[in-house]
């Protein structure tokens, strides 16, 4: 049986952009201090979300892709913090 596995990318705001967002102001989406994280081994969207909340509380959204070794698989879903967070461990 194949193990469920996704690739995920998450956008994490720098403190400055986060503070703009907290004040409901526009932040620079191309800011180079903000980070994109990439994970190759996501198998549970709920624990991945919890991991981001713990380690990278400034995350704003993450994209989930079909995992294909060495290639970019199709995008399966996109989740936004506080808006449409995952409700189950799978897409
Ligand atoms: Zn920034």
PDB file of the backbone (N, CA, C, O) and the ligand in Angstrom, with CONECT records:
HET     ZN  A 101       1
ATOM      1  N   UNK A   1       0.844  -1.199   0.000  1.00  0.00           N
ATOM      2  CA  UNK A   1       0.000   0.000   0.000  1.00  0.00           C
ATOM      3  C   UNK A   1       0.876   1.244   0.000  1.00  0.00           C
ATOM      4  O   UNK A   1       1.807   1.363   0.796  1.00  0.00           O
ATOM      5  N   UNK A   2       0.571   2.150  -0.885  1.00  0.00           N
ATOM      6  CA  UNK A   2       1.357   3.384  -0.955  1.00  0.00           C
ATOM      7  C   UNK A   2       1.037   4.267   0.252  1.00  0.00           C
ATOM      8  O   UNK A   2      -0.115   4.394   0.666  1.00  0.00           O
ATOM      9  N   UNK A   3       2.070   4.860   0.789  1.00  0.00           N
ATOM     10  CA  UNK A   3       1.861   5.772   1.907  1.00  0.00           C
ATOM     11  C   UNK A   3       1.437   7.125   1.374  1.00  0.00           C
ATOM     12  O   UNK A   3       1.975   7.621   0.384  1.00  0.00           O
ATOM     13  N   UNK A   4       0.479   7.702   2.039  1.00  0.00           N
ATOM     14  CA  UNK A   4       0.033   9.033   1.659  1.00  0.00           C
ATOM     15  C   UNK A   4       1.180  10.025   1.846  1.00  0.00           C
ATOM     16  O   UNK A   4       1.816  10.067   2.899  1.00  0.00           O
ATOM     17  N   UNK A   5       1.422  10.794   0.840  1.00  0.00           N
ATOM     18  CA  UNK A   5       2.527  11.747   0.932  1.00  0.00           C
ATOM     19  C   UNK A   5       2.255  12.935   0.025  1.00  0.00           C
ATOM     20  O   UNK A   5       1.869  12.782  -1.134  1.00  0.00           O
ATOM     21  N   UNK A   6       2.461  14.104   0.572  1.00  0.00           N
ATOM     22  CA  UNK A   6       2.298  15.333  -0.193  1.00  0.00           C
ATOM     23  C   UNK A   6       3.572  16.151  -0.124  1.00  0.00           C
ATOM     24  O   UNK A   6       4.417  15.976   0.754  1.00  0.00           O
ATOM     25  N   UNK A   7       3.671  17.043  -1.081  1.00  0.00           N
ATOM     26  CA  UNK A   7       4.679  18.096  -1.000  1.00  0.00           C
ATOM     27  C   UNK A   7       3.900  19.352  -0.607  1.00  0.00           C
ATOM     28  O   UNK A   7       2.776  19.558  -1.064  1.00  0.00           O
ATOM     29  N   UNK A   8       4.493  20.179   0.230  1.00  0.00           N
ATOM     30  CA  UNK A   8       3.779  21.391   0.628  1.00  0.00           C
ATOM     31  C   UNK A   8       4.716  22.581   0.630  1.00  0.00           C
ATOM     32  O   UNK A   8       5.894  22.462   0.967  1.00  0.00           O
ATOM     33  N   UNK A   9       4.181  23.727   0.250  1.00  0.00           N
ATOM     34  CA  UNK A   9       4.941  24.963   0.383  1.00  0.00           C
ATOM     35  C   UNK A   9       4.112  25.903   1.252  1.00  0.00           C
ATOM     36  O   UNK A   9       2.889  25.980   1.126  1.00  0.00           O
ATOM     37  N   UNK A  10       4.803  26.612   2.131  1.00  0.00           N
ATOM     38  CA  UNK A  10       4.097  27.504   3.040  1.00  0.00           C
ATOM     39  C   UNK A  10       4.743  28.877   3.010  1.00  0.00           C
ATOM     40  O   UNK A  10       5.968  29.001   2.978  1.00  0.00           O
ATOM     41  N   UNK A  11       3.922  29.887   3.021  1.00  0.00           N
ATOM     42  CA  UNK A  11       4.421  31.262   3.074  1.00  0.00           C
ATOM     43  C   UNK A  11       4.391  31.732   4.524  1.00  0.00           C
ATOM     44  O   UNK A  11       3.365  31.657   5.200  1.00  0.00           O
ATOM     45  N   UNK A  12       5.544  32.218   4.985  1.00  0.00           N
ATOM     46  CA  UNK A  12       5.662  32.688   6.367  1.00  0.00           C
ATOM     47  C   UNK A  12       6.097  34.151   6.337  1.00  0.00           C
ATOM     48  O   UNK A  12       7.115  34.491   5.734  1.00  0.00           O
ATOM     49  N   UNK A  13       5.334  34.995   6.979  1.00  0.00           N
ATOM     50  CA  UNK A  13       5.639  36.429   6.951  1.00  0.00           C
ATOM     51  C   UNK A  13       6.771  36.779   7.905  1.00  0.00           C
ATOM     52  O   UNK A  13       6.927  36.166   8.961  1.00  0.00           O
ATOM     53  N   UNK A  14       7.556  37.772   7.513  1.00  0.00           N
ATOM     54  CA  UNK A  14       8.544  38.331   8.425  1.00  0.00           C
ATOM     55  C   UNK A  14       7.785  39.175   9.457  1.00  0.00           C
ATOM     56  O   UNK A  14       6.605  39.466   9.260  1.00  0.00           O
ATOM     57  N   UNK A  15       8.430  39.562  10.529  1.00  0.00           N
ATOM     58  CA  UNK A  15       7.735  40.261  11.606  1.00  0.00           C
ATOM     59  C   UNK A  15       7.114  41.567  11.139  1.00  0.00           C
ATOM     60  O   UNK A  15       6.031  41.950  11.582  1.00  0.00           O
ATOM     61  N   UNK A  16       7.815  42.245  10.235  1.00  0.00           N
ATOM     62  CA  UNK A  16       7.300  43.514   9.754  1.00  0.00           C
ATOM     63  C   UNK A  16       5.998  43.332   8.960  1.00  0.00           C
ATOM     64  O   UNK A  16       5.017  44.041   9.185  1.00  0.00           O
ATOM     65  N   UNK A  17       6.008  42.376   8.035  1.00  0.00           N
ATOM     66  CA  UNK A  17       4.795  42.117   7.252  1.00  0.00           C
ATOM     67  C   UNK A  17       3.677  41.595   8.150  1.00  0.00           C
ATOM     68  O   UNK A  17       2.508  41.929   7.953  1.00  0.00           O
ATOM     69  N   UNK A  18       4.036  40.781   9.130  1.00  0.00           N
ATOM     70  CA  UNK A  18       3.022  40.264  10.042  1.00  0.00           C
ATOM     71  C   UNK A  18       2.358  41.414  10.804  1.00  0.00           C
ATOM     72  O   UNK A  18       1.148  41.405  11.029  1.00  0.00           O
ATOM     73  N   UNK A  19       3.156  42.390  11.194  1.00  0.00           N
ATOM     74  CA  UNK A  19       2.572  43.496  11.941  1.00  0.00           C
ATOM     75  C   UNK A  19       1.666  44.349  11.037  1.00  0.00           C
ATOM     76  O   UNK A  19       0.650  44.874  11.494  1.00  0.00           O
ATOM     77  N   UNK A  20       2.035  44.483   9.768  1.00  0.00           N
ATOM     78  CA  UNK A  20       1.135  45.158   8.814  1.00  0.00           C
ATOM     79  C   UNK A  20      -0.192  44.406   8.709  1.00  0.00           C
ATOM     80  O   UNK A  20      -1.274  44.993   8.726  1.00  0.00           O
ATOM     81  N   UNK A  21      -0.063  43.090   8.599  1.00  0.00           N
ATOM     82  CA  UNK A  21      -1.256  42.262   8.447  1.00  0.00           C
ATOM     83  C   UNK A  21      -2.134  42.358   9.705  1.00  0.00           C
ATOM     84  O   UNK A  21      -3.358  42.451   9.616  1.00  0.00           O
ATOM     85  N   UNK A  22      -1.488  42.334  10.868  1.00  0.00           N
ATOM     86  CA  UNK A  22      -2.240  42.427  12.122  1.00  0.00           C
ATOM     87  C   UNK A  22      -3.035  43.719  12.196  1.00  0.00           C
ATOM     88  O   UNK A  22      -4.104  43.770  12.805  1.00  0.00           O
ATOM     89  N   UNK A  23      -2.503  44.764  11.570  1.00  0.00           N
ATOM     90  CA  UNK A  23      -3.218  46.049  11.563  1.00  0.00           C
ATOM     91  C   UNK A  23      -4.130  46.170  10.351  1.00  0.00           C
ATOM     92  O   UNK A  23      -4.613  47.254  10.024  1.00  0.00           O
ATOM     93  N   UNK A  24      -4.356  45.037   9.690  1.00  0.00           N
ATOM     94  CA  UNK A  24      -5.210  44.969   8.504  1.00  0.00           C
ATOM     95  C   UNK A  24      -4.705  45.876   7.387  1.00  0.00           C
ATOM     96  O   UNK A  24      -5.471  46.372   6.561  1.00  0.00           O
ATOM     97  N   UNK A  25      -3.406  46.074   7.392  1.00  0.00           N
ATOM     98  CA  UNK A  25      -2.802  46.842   6.310  1.00  0.00           C
ATOM     99  C   UNK A  25      -2.251  45.882   5.274  1.00  0.00           C
ATOM    100  O   UNK A  25      -2.003  44.706   5.540  1.00  0.00           O
ATOM    101  N   UNK A  26      -2.075  46.421   4.107  1.00  0.00           N
ATOM    102  CA  UNK A  26      -1.503  45.648   3.023  1.00  0.00           C
ATOM    103  C   UNK A  26      -0.028  45.375   3.311  1.00  0.00           C
ATOM    104  O   UNK A  26       0.685  46.242   3.816  1.00  0.00           O
ATOM    105  N   UNK A  27       0.414  44.183   2.989  1.00  0.00           N
ATOM    106  CA  UNK A  27       1.849  43.930   3.134  1.00  0.00           C
ATOM    107  C   UNK A  27       2.413  43.571   1.763  1.00  0.00           C
ATOM    108  O   UNK A  27       1.690  43.166   0.852  1.00  0.00           O
ATOM    109  N   UNK A  28       3.715  43.733   1.651  1.00  0.00           N
ATOM    110  CA  UNK A  28       4.398  43.510   0.376  1.00  0.00           C
ATOM    111  C   UNK A  28       4.493  42.009   0.107  1.00  0.00           C
ATOM    112  O   UNK A  28       5.227  41.292   0.786  1.00  0.00           O
ATOM    113  N   UNK A  29       3.742  41.545  -0.891  1.00  0.00           N
ATOM    114  CA  UNK A  29       3.753  40.100  -1.158  1.00  0.00           C
ATOM    115  C   UNK A  29       5.076  39.642  -1.769  1.00  0.00           C
ATOM    116  O   UNK A  29       5.347  38.444  -1.844  1.00  0.00           O
ATOM    117  N   UNK A  30       5.893  40.595  -2.202  1.00  0.00           N
ATOM    118  CA  UNK A  30       7.190  40.209  -2.774  1.00  0.00           C
ATOM    119  C   UNK A  30       8.341  40.479  -1.804  1.00  0.00           C
ATOM    120  O   UNK A  30       9.513  40.400  -2.173  1.00  0.00           O
ATOM    121  N   UNK A  31       7.990  40.793  -0.576  1.00  0.00           N
ATOM    122  CA  UNK A  31       9.015  41.069   0.433  1.00  0.00           C
ATOM    123  C   UNK A  31      10.025  39.924   0.501  1.00  0.00           C
ATOM    124  O   UNK A  31       9.647  38.755   0.588  1.00  0.00           O
ATOM    125  N   UNK A  32      11.296  40.268   0.462  1.00  0.00           N
ATOM    126  CA  UNK A  32      12.315  39.215   0.431  1.00  0.00           C
ATOM    127  C   UNK A  32      12.664  38.710   1.829  1.00  0.00           C
ATOM    128  O   UNK A  32      13.392  37.728   1.972  1.00  0.00           O
ATOM    129  N   UNK A  33      12.147  39.381   2.862  1.00  0.00           N
ATOM    130  CA  UNK A  33      12.394  38.881   4.215  1.00  0.00           C
ATOM    131  C   UNK A  33      11.391  37.806   4.629  1.00  0.00           C
ATOM    132  O   UNK A  33      11.631  37.030   5.554  1.00  0.00           O
ATOM    133  N   UNK A  34      10.276  37.780   3.930  1.00  0.00           N
ATOM    134  CA  UNK A  34       9.304  36.724   4.190  1.00  0.00           C
ATOM    135  C   UNK A  34       9.850  35.423   3.606  1.00  0.00           C
ATOM    136  O   UNK A  34      10.677  35.434   2.694  1.00  0.00           O
ATOM    137  N   UNK A  35       9.382  34.326   4.137  1.00  0.00           N
ATOM    138  CA  UNK A  35       9.964  33.039   3.734  1.00  0.00           C
ATOM    139  C   UNK A  35       8.957  32.126   3.048  1.00  0.00           C
ATOM    140  O   UNK A  35       7.761  32.152   3.341  1.00  0.00           O
ATOM    141  N   UNK A  36       9.463  31.338   2.150  1.00  0.00           N
ATOM    142  CA  UNK A  36       8.712  30.207   1.608  1.00  0.00           C
ATOM    143  C   UNK A  36       9.364  28.943   2.149  1.00  0.00           C
ATOM    144  O   UNK A  36      10.564  28.729   1.981  1.00  0.00           O
ATOM    145  N   UNK A  37       8.580  28.128   2.785  1.00  0.00           N
ATOM    146  CA  UNK A  37       9.099  26.852   3.272  1.00  0.00           C
ATOM    147  C   UNK A  37       8.615  25.760   2.336  1.00  0.00           C
ATOM    148  O   UNK A  37       7.548  25.866   1.731  1.00  0.00           O
ATOM    149  N   UNK A  38       9.409  24.719   2.227  1.00  0.00           N
ATOM    150  CA  UNK A  38       9.053  23.624   1.336  1.00  0.00           C
ATOM    151  C   UNK A  38       9.278  22.310   2.073  1.00  0.00           C
ATOM    152  O   UNK A  38      10.350  22.061   2.626  1.00  0.00           O
ATOM    153  N   UNK A  39       8.263  21.494   2.067  1.00  0.00           N
ATOM    154  CA  UNK A  39       8.364  20.186   2.725  1.00  0.00           C
ATOM    155  C   UNK A  39       7.984  19.095   1.752  1.00  0.00           C
ATOM    156  O   UNK A  39       7.038  19.229   0.976  1.00  0.00           O
ATOM    157  N   UNK A  40       8.726  18.028   1.805  1.00  0.00           N
ATOM    158  CA  UNK A  40       8.555  16.947   0.837  1.00  0.00           C
ATOM    159  C   UNK A  40       7.821  15.759   1.418  1.00  0.00           C
ATOM    160  O   UNK A  40       7.490  14.804   0.716  1.00  0.00           O
ATOM    161  N   UNK A  41       7.575  15.835   2.695  1.00  0.00           N
ATOM    162  CA  UNK A  41       7.150  14.608   3.352  1.00  0.00           C
ATOM    163  C   UNK A  41       5.941  14.827   4.238  1.00  0.00           C
ATOM    164  O   UNK A  41       5.928  14.413   5.398  1.00  0.00           O
ATOM    165  N   UNK A  42       4.934  15.471   3.697  1.00  0.00           N
ATOM    166  CA  UNK A  42       3.740  15.776   4.483  1.00  0.00           C
ATOM    167  C   UNK A  42       2.731  14.645   4.293  1.00  0.00           C
ATOM    168  O   UNK A  42       2.351  14.329   3.165  1.00  0.00           O
ATOM    169  N   UNK A  43       2.307  14.048   5.379  1.00  0.00           N
ATOM    170  CA  UNK A  43       1.329  12.966   5.228  1.00  0.00           C
ATOM    171  C   UNK A  43       0.076  13.178   6.063  1.00  0.00           C
ATOM    172  O   UNK A  43      -0.815  12.330   6.092  1.00  0.00           O
ATOM    173  N   UNK A  44       0.017  14.317   6.740  1.00  0.00           N
ATOM    174  CA  UNK A  44      -1.177  14.604   7.528  1.00  0.00           C
ATOM    175  C   UNK A  44      -1.331  16.127   7.602  1.00  0.00           C
ATOM    176  O   UNK A  44      -0.523  16.816   8.225  1.00  0.00           O
ATOM    177  N   UNK A  45      -2.367  16.628   6.965  1.00  0.00           N
ATOM    178  CA  UNK A  45      -2.520  18.094   6.870  1.00  0.00           C
ATOM    179  C   UNK A  45      -2.808  18.735   8.210  1.00  0.00           C
ATOM    180  O   UNK A  45      -2.451  19.891   8.438  1.00  0.00           O
ATOM    181  N   UNK A  46      -3.454  17.992   9.104  1.00  0.00           N
ATOM    182  CA  UNK A  46      -3.770  18.563  10.415  1.00  0.00           C
ATOM    183  C   UNK A  46      -2.517  18.708  11.267  1.00  0.00           C
ATOM    184  O   UNK A  46      -2.319  19.731  11.922  1.00  0.00           O
ATOM    185  N   UNK A  47      -1.678  17.690  11.258  1.00  0.00           N
ATOM    186  CA  UNK A  47      -0.450  17.812  12.044  1.00  0.00           C
ATOM    187  C   UNK A  47       0.514  18.796  11.378  1.00  0.00           C
ATOM    188  O   UNK A  47       1.295  19.459  12.061  1.00  0.00           O
ATOM    189  N   UNK A  48       0.459  18.892  10.050  1.00  0.00           N
ATOM    190  CA  UNK A  48       1.291  19.878   9.367  1.00  0.00           C
ATOM    191  C   UNK A  48       0.859  21.292   9.778  1.00  0.00           C
ATOM    192  O   UNK A  48       1.698  22.143  10.071  1.00  0.00           O
ATOM    193  N   UNK A  49      -0.446  21.529   9.796  1.00  0.00           N
ATOM    194  CA  UNK A  49      -0.962  22.824  10.244  1.00  0.00           C
ATOM    195  C   UNK A  49      -0.527  23.113  11.695  1.00  0.00           C
ATOM    196  O   UNK A  49      -0.102  24.223  12.015  1.00  0.00           O
ATOM    197  N   UNK A  50      -0.640  22.113  12.548  1.00  0.00           N
ATOM    198  CA  UNK A  50      -0.231  22.297  13.948  1.00  0.00           C
ATOM    199  C   UNK A  50       1.269  22.594  14.051  1.00  0.00           C
ATOM    200  O   UNK A  50       1.699  23.412  14.864  1.00  0.00           O
ATOM    201  N   UNK A  51       2.040  21.924  13.224  1.00  0.00           N
ATOM    202  CA  UNK A  51       3.478  22.155  13.183  1.00  0.00           C
ATOM    203  C   UNK A  51       3.773  23.606  12.796  1.00  0.00           C
ATOM    204  O   UNK A  51       4.608  24.265  13.414  1.00  0.00           O
ATOM    205  N   UNK A  52       3.076  24.095  11.764  1.00  0.00           N
ATOM    206  CA  UNK A  52       3.280  25.495  11.351  1.00  0.00           C
ATOM    207  C   UNK A  52       2.881  26.445  12.483  1.00  0.00           C
ATOM    208  O   UNK A  52       3.597  27.403  12.774  1.00  0.00           O
ATOM    209  N   UNK A  53       1.758  26.181  13.108  1.00  0.00           N
ATOM    210  CA  UNK A  53       1.307  27.053  14.203  1.00  0.00           C
ATOM    211  C   UNK A  53       2.347  27.130  15.317  1.00  0.00           C
ATOM    212  O   UNK A  53       2.563  28.187  15.910  1.00  0.00           O
ATOM    213  N   UNK A  54       2.981  26.005  15.590  1.00  0.00           N
ATOM    214  CA  UNK A  54       3.983  25.962  16.653  1.00  0.00           C
ATOM    215  C   UNK A  54       5.281  26.620  16.228  1.00  0.00           C
ATOM    216  O   UNK A  54       5.807  27.486  16.927  1.00  0.00           O
ATOM    217  N   UNK A  55       5.797  26.206  15.075  1.00  0.00           N
ATOM    218  CA  UNK A  55       7.135  26.627  14.668  1.00  0.00           C
ATOM    219  C   UNK A  55       7.154  27.937  13.880  1.00  0.00           C
ATOM    220  O   UNK A  55       8.109  28.708  13.966  1.00  0.00           O
ATOM    221  N   UNK A  56       6.094  28.178  13.116  1.00  0.00           N
ATOM    222  CA  UNK A  56       6.056  29.349  12.235  1.00  0.00           C
ATOM    223  C   UNK A  56       4.699  30.030  12.347  1.00  0.00           C
ATOM    224  O   UNK A  56       3.922  30.037  11.392  1.00  0.00           O
ATOM    225  N   UNK A  57       4.412  30.608  13.525  1.00  0.00           N
ATOM    226  CA  UNK A  57       3.072  31.171  13.740  1.00  0.00           C
ATOM    227  C   UNK A  57       2.700  32.271  12.745  1.00  0.00           C
ATOM    228  O   UNK A  57       1.526  32.617  12.620  1.00  0.00           O
ATOM    229  N   UNK A  58       3.678  32.820  12.043  1.00  0.00           N
ATOM    230  CA  UNK A  58       3.369  33.852  11.035  1.00  0.00           C
ATOM    231  C   UNK A  58       2.983  33.276   9.673  1.00  0.00           C
ATOM    232  O   UNK A  58       2.919  34.013   8.689  1.00  0.00           O
ATOM    233  N   UNK A  59       2.729  31.991   9.605  1.00  0.00           N
ATOM    234  CA  UNK A  59       2.350  31.447   8.288  1.00  0.00           C
ATOM    235  C   UNK A  59       1.027  32.064   7.849  1.00  0.00           C
ATOM    236  O   UNK A  59       0.152  32.315   8.678  1.00  0.00           O
ATOM    237  N   UNK A  60       0.881  32.308   6.559  1.00  0.00           N
ATOM    238  CA  UNK A  60      -0.371  32.865   6.044  1.00  0.00           C
ATOM    239  C   UNK A  60      -1.155  31.873   5.197  1.00  0.00           C
ATOM    240  O   UNK A  60      -2.381  31.809   5.283  1.00  0.00           O
ATOM    241  N   UNK A  61      -0.455  31.108   4.387  1.00  0.00           N
ATOM    242  CA  UNK A  61      -1.150  30.069   3.636  1.00  0.00           C
ATOM    243  C   UNK A  61      -0.176  28.968   3.250  1.00  0.00           C
ATOM    244  O   UNK A  61       1.040  29.158   3.274  1.00  0.00           O
ATOM    245  N   UNK A  62      -0.719  27.833   2.900  1.00  0.00           N
ATOM    246  CA  UNK A  62       0.144  26.795   2.336  1.00  0.00           C
ATOM    247  C   UNK A  62      -0.570  26.061   1.213  1.00  0.00           C
ATOM    248  O   UNK A  62      -1.793  25.920   1.200  1.00  0.00           O
ATOM    249  N   UNK A  63       0.240  25.602   0.281  1.00  0.00           N
ATOM    250  CA  UNK A  63      -0.241  24.864  -0.886  1.00  0.00           C
ATOM    251  C   UNK A  63       0.181  23.410  -0.749  1.00  0.00           C
ATOM    252  O   UNK A  63       1.258  23.098  -0.242  1.00  0.00           O
ATOM    253  N   UNK A  64      -0.684  22.544  -1.208  1.00  0.00           N
ATOM    254  CA  UNK A  64      -0.395  21.116  -1.127  1.00  0.00           C
ATOM    255  C   UNK A  64      -0.368  20.542  -2.536  1.00  0.00           C
ATOM    256  O   UNK A  64      -1.273  20.775  -3.338  1.00  0.00           O
ATOM    257  N   UNK A  65       0.677  19.796  -2.818  1.00  0.00           N
ATOM    258  CA  UNK A  65       0.873  19.216  -4.146  1.00  0.00           C
ATOM    259  C   UNK A  65       0.947  17.706  -4.051  1.00  0.00           C
ATOM    260  O   UNK A  65       1.339  17.131  -3.036  1.00  0.00           O
ATOM    261  N   UNK A  66       0.557  17.097  -5.141  1.00  0.00           N
ATOM    262  CA  UNK A  66       0.776  15.668  -5.275  1.00  0.00           C
ATOM    263  C   UNK A  66       2.278  15.446  -5.227  1.00  0.00           C
ATOM    264  O   UNK A  66       3.037  16.151  -5.891  1.00  0.00           O
ATOM    265  N   UNK A  67       2.709  14.460  -4.437  1.00  0.00           N
ATOM    266  CA  UNK A  67       4.142  14.201  -4.378  1.00  0.00           C
ATOM    267  C   UNK A  67       4.568  13.294  -5.526  1.00  0.00           C
ATOM    268  O   UNK A  67       4.098  12.164  -5.653  1.00  0.00           O
ATOM    269  N   UNK A  68       5.459  13.807  -6.349  1.00  0.00           N
ATOM    270  CA  UNK A  68       6.060  12.978  -7.391  1.00  0.00           C
ATOM    271  C   UNK A  68       7.557  13.179  -7.264  1.00  0.00           C
ATOM    272  O   UNK A  68       8.045  14.309  -7.299  1.00  0.00           O
ATOM    273  N   UNK A  69       8.274  12.102  -7.120  1.00  0.00           N
ATOM    274  CA  UNK A  69       9.708  12.202  -6.886  1.00  0.00           C
ATOM    275  C   UNK A  69      10.392  13.025  -7.975  1.00  0.00           C
ATOM    276  O   UNK A  69      10.235  12.751  -9.165  1.00  0.00           O
ATOM    277  N   UNK A  70      11.152  14.037  -7.553  1.00  0.00           N
ATOM    278  CA  UNK A  70      11.952  14.827  -8.485  1.00  0.00           C
ATOM    279  C   UNK A  70      11.181  15.730  -9.430  1.00  0.00           C
ATOM    280  O   UNK A  70      11.764  16.360 -10.311  1.00  0.00           O
ATOM    281  N   UNK A  71       9.859  15.793  -9.244  1.00  0.00           N
ATOM    282  CA  UNK A  71       9.056  16.616 -10.149  1.00  0.00           C
ATOM    283  C   UNK A  71       8.049  17.434  -9.352  1.00  0.00           C
ATOM    284  O   UNK A  71       7.787  17.166  -8.179  1.00  0.00           O
ATOM    285  N   UNK A  72       7.496  18.434 -10.018  1.00  0.00           N
ATOM    286  CA  UNK A  72       6.426  19.186  -9.381  1.00  0.00           C
ATOM    287  C   UNK A  72       5.100  18.530  -9.734  1.00  0.00           C
ATOM    288  O   UNK A  72       4.674  18.552 -10.889  1.00  0.00           O
ATOM    289  N   UNK A  73       4.468  17.963  -8.761  1.00  0.00           N
ATOM    290  CA  UNK A  73       3.151  17.373  -8.991  1.00  0.00           C
ATOM    291  C   UNK A  73       2.100  18.464  -9.037  1.00  0.00           C
ATOM    292  O   UNK A  73       2.375  19.611  -8.685  1.00  0.00           O
ATOM    293  N   UNK A  74       0.910  18.117  -9.463  1.00  0.00           N
ATOM    294  CA  UNK A  74      -0.142  19.135  -9.562  1.00  0.00           C
ATOM    295  C   UNK A  74      -0.552  19.642  -8.174  1.00  0.00           C
ATOM    296  O   UNK A  74      -0.459  18.926  -7.177  1.00  0.00           O
ATOM    297  N   UNK A  75      -0.998  20.874  -8.146  1.00  0.00           N
ATOM    298  CA  UNK A  75      -1.456  21.441  -6.890  1.00  0.00           C
ATOM    299  C   UNK A  75      -2.838  20.879  -6.573  1.00  0.00           C
ATOM    300  O   UNK A  75      -3.732  20.880  -7.419  1.00  0.00           O
ATOM    301  N   UNK A  76      -2.995  20.406  -5.361  1.00  0.00           N
ATOM    302  CA  UNK A  76      -4.249  19.760  -4.965  1.00  0.00           C
ATOM    303  C   UNK A  76      -5.132  20.674  -4.134  1.00  0.00           C
ATOM    304  O   UNK A  76      -6.360  20.606  -4.199  1.00  0.00           O
ATOM    305  N   UNK A  77      -4.487  21.529  -3.355  1.00  0.00           N
ATOM    306  CA  UNK A  77      -5.278  22.372  -2.457  1.00  0.00           C
ATOM    307  C   UNK A  77      -4.438  23.521  -1.946  1.00  0.00           C
ATOM    308  O   UNK A  77      -3.209  23.503  -2.016  1.00  0.00           O
ATOM    309  N   UNK A  78      -5.128  24.514  -1.435  1.00  0.00           N
ATOM    310  CA  UNK A  78      -4.479  25.674  -0.856  1.00  0.00           C
ATOM    311  C   UNK A  78      -5.268  26.060   0.392  1.00  0.00           C
ATOM    312  O   UNK A  78      -6.498  26.099   0.363  1.00  0.00           O
ATOM    313  N   UNK A  79      -4.572  26.341   1.474  1.00  0.00           N
ATOM    314  CA  UNK A  79      -5.246  26.639   2.741  1.00  0.00           C
ATOM    315  C   UNK A  79      -4.758  27.964   3.287  1.00  0.00           C
ATOM    316  O   UNK A  79      -3.584  28.311   3.163  1.00  0.00           O
ATOM    317  N   UNK A  80      -5.675  28.696   3.892  1.00  0.00           N
ATOM    318  CA  UNK A  80      -5.323  29.992   4.464  1.00  0.00           C
ATOM    319  C   UNK A  80      -5.524  29.973   5.962  1.00  0.00           C
ATOM    320  O   UNK A  80      -6.516  29.438   6.459  1.00  0.00           O
ATOM    321  N   UNK A  81      -4.592  30.551   6.674  1.00  0.00           N
ATOM    322  CA  UNK A  81      -4.683  30.569   8.124  1.00  0.00           C
ATOM    323  C   UNK A  81      -5.932  31.318   8.578  1.00  0.00           C
ATOM    324  O   UNK A  81      -6.196  32.438   8.141  1.00  0.00           O
ATOM    325  N   UNK A  82      -6.680  30.689   9.448  1.00  0.00           N
ATOM    326  CA  UNK A  82      -7.860  31.331  10.030  1.00  0.00           C
ATOM    327  C   UNK A  82      -9.037  31.442   9.077  1.00  0.00           C
ATOM    328  O   UNK A  82     -10.106  31.899   9.480  1.00  0.00           O
ATOM    329  N   UNK A  83      -8.870  31.032   7.813  1.00  0.00           N
ATOM    330  CA  UNK A  83      -9.961  31.155   6.851  1.00  0.00           C
ATOM    331  C   UNK A  83     -10.432  29.799   6.371  1.00  0.00           C
ATOM    332  O   UNK A  83     -11.542  29.363   6.677  1.00  0.00           O
ATOM    333  N   UNK A  84      -9.578  29.143   5.618  1.00  0.00           N
ATOM    334  CA  UNK A  84      -9.926  27.768   5.266  1.00  0.00           C
ATOM    335  C   UNK A  84      -8.774  26.843   5.603  1.00  0.00           C
ATOM    336  O   UNK A  84      -7.979  26.474   4.739  1.00  0.00           O
ATOM    337  N   UNK A  85      -8.699  26.485   6.837  1.00  0.00           N
ATOM    338  CA  UNK A  85      -7.671  25.562   7.287  1.00  0.00           C
ATOM    339  C   UNK A  85      -8.151  24.140   6.990  1.00  0.00           C
ATOM    340  O   UNK A  85      -9.350  23.895   6.851  1.00  0.00           O
ATOM    341  N   UNK A  86      -7.206  23.213   6.894  1.00  0.00           N
ATOM    342  CA  UNK A  86      -7.632  21.845   6.607  1.00  0.00           C
ATOM    343  C   UNK A  86      -8.542  21.291   7.701  1.00  0.00           C
ATOM    344  O   UNK A  86      -8.364  21.583   8.884  1.00  0.00           O
ATOM    345  N   UNK A  87      -9.507  20.496   7.288  1.00  0.00           N
ATOM    346  CA  UNK A  87     -10.431  19.909   8.259  1.00  0.00           C
ATOM    347  C   UNK A  87     -10.227  18.402   8.377  1.00  0.00           C
ATOM    348  O   UNK A  87     -10.811  17.755   9.247  1.00  0.00           O
ATOM    349  N   UNK A  88      -9.404  17.853   7.504  1.00  0.00           N
ATOM    350  CA  UNK A  88      -9.073  16.436   7.642  1.00  0.00           C
ATOM    351  C   UNK A  88      -7.625  16.246   7.238  1.00  0.00           C
ATOM    352  O   UNK A  88      -7.010  17.146   6.666  1.00  0.00           O
ATOM    353  N   UNK A  89      -7.081  15.081   7.532  1.00  0.00           N
ATOM    354  CA  UNK A  89      -5.641  14.915   7.300  1.00  0.00           C
ATOM    355  C   UNK A  89      -5.288  14.771   5.828  1.00  0.00           C
ATOM    356  O   UNK A  89      -4.135  14.934   5.427  1.00  0.00           O
ATOM    357  N   UNK A  90      -6.310  14.461   5.030  1.00  0.00           N
ATOM    358  CA  UNK A  90      -6.064  14.342   3.590  1.00  0.00           C
ATOM    359  C   UNK A  90      -6.724  15.484   2.828  1.00  0.00           C
ATOM    360  O   UNK A  90      -7.631  16.144   3.335  1.00  0.00           O
ATOM    361  N   UNK A  91      -6.256  15.706   1.607  1.00  0.00           N
ATOM    362  CA  UNK A  91      -6.843  16.741   0.745  1.00  0.00           C
ATOM    363  C   UNK A  91      -8.275  16.356   0.398  1.00  0.00           C
ATOM    364  O   UNK A  91      -8.956  17.089  -0.319  1.00  0.00           O
TER     365      UNK A  91
HETATM  366 ZN    ZN A 101       8.106  40.505   4.831  1.00  0.00          ZN
END
